């Protein structure tokens, strides 16, 4: 999750392996990626 800042700012970023779920925590995304 290199685009966490954009997500926390209220933006919707597209990740290389799909979008991060709204209810998915940042650390969960990092583990998945």
N, C-alpha and C positions, 0 to 999 in steps of 0.2 A: 504493500500500500504506500506508494510514493506520492499519492495525490490526496492524502488525508486532509491536508490543510484546505484544499478546495471544497471537500465534502463538508467539513465543519463550518465553512464560511456560508454554506447554504447552496452550494453549486452541485450539479449532478455530473460527476466525471465518469468517463468510460474507462474501465481497467482492461489490461491486455487479455484477461480471462473472464470478462463479463463485468457487469456493474455490481457494486457492493449493495447488499440489501439494506433497506432503511433501518431494519431492526438488528442489523449485524454490527457488533462492536468492532472498533478499529483493530484490537488485538486478534479478534477472530479472523478478520480479513487477512491480517499479516500471516497468521498461521496457515490459512488456506492457500495464500499465494506462495 
